[in-house]
Amino acid sequence: MTAAPATDIAYYAGVSDEEFAVWVSTAERVAAELAETALARDRANQNPVEELRLLREAGVLGFAAPRELGGGGGSLTQALKLTRIISAADGSIGQLLAYHYSNGVWTHILGTPEQRERIARGVGTEGWFQGSVSNPRDPSVTWERDGDDYRINGRRTFATGVAVADLITVLLYGDEPVNLVIPPDRPGLSFGDDWDNLGQRLTASGSVTFDGVVAHADEVLAGLGDSAADRRLDGLRGLFSQLIFVHLYVGIADGALRAAAGYVREKGRPWPEATSRDVTEDPYHLQLLGRLSASIAAATALADAASGEFEAALALGADLTDEQWGRLAILTDQAKAVATDAVLDVTHNIYQATGARSTANSVGLDIFWRNARTHTTHDPLPYRQREIGRYVLTGELPLPRQFADLAKAADTTQGTAAPAGGDRR
């Protein structure tokens, strides 16, 4: 018999500024350890088992779980700030942490109170890492009812973090979408270990195969219905997915700029035509790094603003309106646009200051660009900018949308076959 859920659990309550400063120091310590070996680990391209152990032992995986369930009690805004710190040191591990927090939000929105509590307790007390199989543009997985259970077959070309996850959220698309959670050792579930891409190489984002995998009725996340209010809440999942991208990009950009500035200070040389023998007084270096810093600051401000508005929307629950959802979507789009431009600008143009010698493989500044370029192909930025532009010109706000809607659209435009070459978008 399942125990009744507690009624006094404060989800995403947040911690005091003083306590959060301690968490920031903890994240910075973990980030420093990751940064020392980031390039070597990137080249080795192994599943990030030890990296997740670091996050787990530091308590970072459980930071956003409620205190009542053994977690740190952090807010989503605070959790995403920790994500930026980790992303600055290692974009792959920052992505895993961001997706982990996102999967927590998904199970929080989709689950019943009992499911929500059980999963959050596992994250808080055991340090569970949550992965997911959710790409709506990769619809080659089928399912059918088997009594009260679901039997799943097929293959997804990529699924971030599932090979190293303690709990996997699976989104199944069809006439009726099904959202469920299963353990990684479920019979018939296997991982391809075939993620060998330009960047984000330590995200364990390889293929996953379902061969008659059984999901039980109590593993189906059943907290939402099909009312307009439920659809708005369900639509928050997609907005949070965009929001974690923003924080990931801000972190990568910040890490790249700090690495470049350090290289210039320690190894940079004045250009022969410069007016100063001190490389730190080169006006072109100063202008470039100043411009890049300003773009990161703008992206950071938008990231934090959108995070705060998301938390407010989530707290409204069934009282969230279409207009509030739409305004949050526009703010998230704006943050995504600015952060994407910033991270690609920063990771590409730092070489103007660091110079030719910094392109040596032993320096490794390329890891920032490779990670940024790989992840920013997730979805085309012009579609987010188009949404903003429509609002600017017509005042039209986007309406709540669900992942199932995108899956149906993908089925119309690309059919049911998996995309050739495993397109990550």
N, C-alpha and C positions, 0 to 999 in steps of 0.2 A: 504494500500500500504506500502510495506517495504521500509524504508529509505535507500538510498545508503550508503554503508560503508565509513567511513572516510579513507583517504589515508595516514594520517600522524600519525598513531598509532605505537608506538615503543613497540613491544611485547618482553618480557624477556630482556629488555635493561640493567637492573642492576642499583644499586644505588652506591653512593660513599662509600668508606671505612668508613668515618665518620658517614654517615647515617646508614650504615649497622650495625655499632657498637651499635646504638640505638635500632635497631631491635633485635639484639642479646640479649641486656639487657631485652627487652620486653619478648622475648621467655624464657629467664632464669627465669623471674618473674613468668610467667605462669607455667613453669616446676616445680618451687619450690612449687607452690600451688597444682599442680597435685601430686607431690611426697608425700606430707603430707598424702594424703588419698588414694594412689594407691592400697594398699593392701585391705583396707576395700571395696573399690569400686569393685575391682576384685572379691572379695567373694560375693558381692551382685549381680553381673552379670546383671546389668540393662543397658538399652540402653543409650548411652553416650550423652544425650541431654544437660546436664549442662556442660559437658566437651567441646562440640562444641561451646556452648555459650561463654565460656572463650576464645577459639581461635578466635571466630568471633569478640567479643568486643575488643580484643587486636589487631585486624587487620591482624592477621596471615593468615587467610583464603584468604584474598585479596592481600597478599603480592606480589604474582607473576603476578597479573593482571596489565595491563598497567596504568600508571598515568593518561593518557588521558581518561580512562574509570573508574576512581575512585579508582584504586588499588594502591599498593605500588611501582610498577615499578621494582620489583626485578628480578634478573636473576634466571635461574633454579639452577645454582650452589649455589647461595645464599639461595634459598628456601630450597634446600636439606640440607644445613647446619642447618637451623632452625628446620628441621625435626629431625636431629640427637639430638638436644637439647631436644626436646619434648620426643623423644624415650627413652632417657636416664632416664627420670623421669617416663614414663608410655608407655610401648611398644605398648599397644593397641591404645592409642591416637596418638602416633607417626605414627602407620600404617595408621590410618584414614587420617592424614594430608598428608602423602606421597601419598596415593591413590588419595586424592583430587587433589594434584598437578599433578599427572599422568593423571587423567581424564581431567584436563585442557589441558595437552599436546595432549591428544587424540582428543578432540574437536577442538583444534587449527590445527592439521594436517588434520583431516577428514572434517572439516566444510568448507562451502563457506565463503567468507569474511564477508557476512552479518551475518551468523550464529556465526562465530568466535567472531565478535564484540558484538553481543547480549549476548552471554553467558559470555564473559569476563566482560562485563558491569555489569551483575547481580552479578558476583563474587566480582567485585571491589567495587560497590556501595552498594550492599545489603548483602554482605558476604555469598552468596550462597555456600553451601557445595555440592560438586559433588560426587555422588556414582555411582556404575556401576554394571551391570549384564553382565559378559563377559567370564566366564570360558569355554574355548573351549573343555574341557574334560567332559562336562555335557550337552550333546546335546538333552535334552528331551523337548525342546521348539520348537514349529512349528509356522509357519506363512503363511498367504496367502494374496493375493491381494484382496482388497475390493474396487473396483473403483480406486480412486487415493490414498486410504488409505491402511494400513496394519492391519490385524487382527491377534493377537498373542494369542496362547494358550500353556499351559504346565507349568512345574515347574522346577526351578533351585534349586539345593540342598544347595547352599550357594551363597551369594552375599554381599560383604563387604560394609557396610555403607548405603545400600539403605533405610533401615527402618528409618533413620534419615536424609536422603538427601533432598536437595531442588531441585535438578535436577538429573535425572538418565540417564546415558549412557547405552544403551542396544545394545549388539552385537548379531545378529541373524545369524545363520549359515545354509547353504544349498547349492544348486547349485550356487547361487549368494549370497554372504554375504551382510547383510544390517546392517548399523550402524545408530542408531537414538537416540534422546534424548526426554524424556517425564517427566512430573512432577510426584511426588510420589502419588498424589491424583487422578490419572487417574482411572475412573471406571473399575472394574475388576482386578485391581492390589492389591494384598494383601501380607503381610509379616508374615512368620511363627513364628517369635520370638522364634526360637528353637536352637539357637547357645549356646551350653553348653559344651565347650571343655576344654582340659587341660590348654591351655594358650590363649593369645590374646582374653580374654573373653569379653572385652568391645568394640569390633569392630562391633557390630550389624551385624554379618555375617550369619544370619539365612537364611532360604529358602525364595524364592519369587515365587508366583503363578500368572500366567497370565490366566485370564478367559475371553476370548473375548476382550482383551485390544486393543483399537484402537490407532494406531499411524498415524498421519496425514502426508501428503506428505511433508509439509514444516519442519517436525521434523526429516526427514531423512538427515543425514550428507552427503552432496553431493559435497564435494570439490575436491575429487580425482576421477580420471578415472582408466584405466587399462594399462596405458603406463608403460614402464620399469622405468621411473623416478618416476611415482606415486607409483609403487610397492616398490621402495627403500624408499620413504618417509613413506609409510604405514608401512614398516618394522621397522622404528624407534620406533614405539609404543611398540613393543615387547622388544626392547633393553632398553627403558626407564623403562618398568615394571621391568626388571632385575635390573636396576640401583637403583630404589627406594628400592628394597630389600637390596641392599648393604648398603645404608645409614641407613636403619632401624636397620640392624644387628650391624653396628658400634655404633649406639646410645645405643642400649641395652647393648652391651659389655662394653661401657664406663660407663654407669650407674651402672652396676654390679660391676665393678672394684672399682669405687669410694665408693659404699656402703660397699664393703668388707673392703677396706682400713680404712674407718671410723669406722667400727665395731672393727677391730684389734686395732686401736689406743685407742678407748674408753673402750673396754671390753675384749680385748685379754689378755691372760696370757702366760707367758713363759712356755715352756715344761720343765719338771724336768731335763732333760738331756742337756738343753741349757746352753751355757757358759755365758749368760748375764741375768740379772734380768729385763732388759728392753725389752719388747716384740717387740719393733720397731727395735731392733738390732739382732733379730733372723735371721741368714744367710739364712735359708731355706725360711722364709717368704719373705725376700728381693729378693732372686733369683726368687721365683715363681711370685711375683707381678711385678718384673722387666720384666720377660719373657712375661707375659700377657700384660703388657703395650706396649711392643715392637710390639706384634702382632696387637694390636689395632692401633698403629701408622702406621704400614704398610698398614692395611686395609683402614685407613683414607686417606693416600696418594693416593692409587689406586682409592678410591671413588671420590676424588676431581679431579684427572686426567681424569677419565672416564667422569665425569660430564662436564668438560671443553670441551672435545672432542665431547661429544654429542651436546652441544650447537653450536659448530662450524659446525657439520654435519647438524643440523636443519636449521642453517642460510644459508647453501648452497642451500637448496631447490632442485629445479630440476637439479642443477649442481652436486649434490652428485653422486659419482661413485660407482660401485660395490666394487672396491678395498677399498675405504674409508669406505664404510659400513662394509665390512668384517673386517678391522682393528679395527674399533670401537667395533664390536662384540667380537673380541678376547680380547680387553682391558676390556670390560665389564665382560666377562667370568672370566678373571683373578681376577678382583675385587670381583666378586661374590664368587669365590673359596676361596680367602683369608679371606673375611669377614665372610663367613659361618664357616670356621674352627675356626676363632678367637672367634666368639660369642659362639659357643658350647664349646670351650676350656675354655674360661673365666667363663662362667656361671656354668660350671661343677666343675672346679678346685679351685674356690675361697674358697671352704669349707676346703681345705687343710690348709689355713691360718686362717680362722675364727673359725674352730674347732666345736666340737660336740654341744656346747650350742647354736651355731648359727643356728642349724636346727630346733629350736623351731618355731612353727607356728607364734608366736607373732613377731618374727624377720622378717620373710617374704622374705629372700633372694631367696627363691625358685621361686618367681614371674619372676625373670630374666630368669632362665633356662626354666621354663614352657613356657614363651612367645617365647623364641628363638627356643626351640625344636618344638613347634607347627608350627611356621611360616616357619622354614627351611625345612619342609616336602612339601612345595609348589611344587617344582619340583626337581627331583633327581640331586644332584650335579655331579655325574659321567658323565652325559650327557654334562654338560658344560666343565668338565675337558677333556672329550674325544675330544671335538671340539678344545680345546687348543692343546692337544697332536697331533692331526692330522696336525695342522699348524706347530708345532715344527718339526715333522718328514718329512712332505712332502711339506711344504710351502703353502698348500691349505687353502685359506681363506673361511669362510662360506659365502654362498650367501644370499641375502635378503630373508626373510621369513615373512609371515603374519600369523595373528591369524587364518585366514580361512584355511591356510595350515595345521595347527595343529589340527583344528577341523576335517578336512577330514581324517587325519591320525588316530585320535582317533576313528572316525567312523569305520575305517578299522579294528582296533585292539580290540575295545571293543563294537562295535555295537551301536545302537541308544538308548538303554535303559540307564537310569541314573545309575551311579555306586552305587552298594549296599553300604549302610552305609554312603552315602554322602561324599565320598572321596574328601578332600579339594584340592588335587593337581590338 
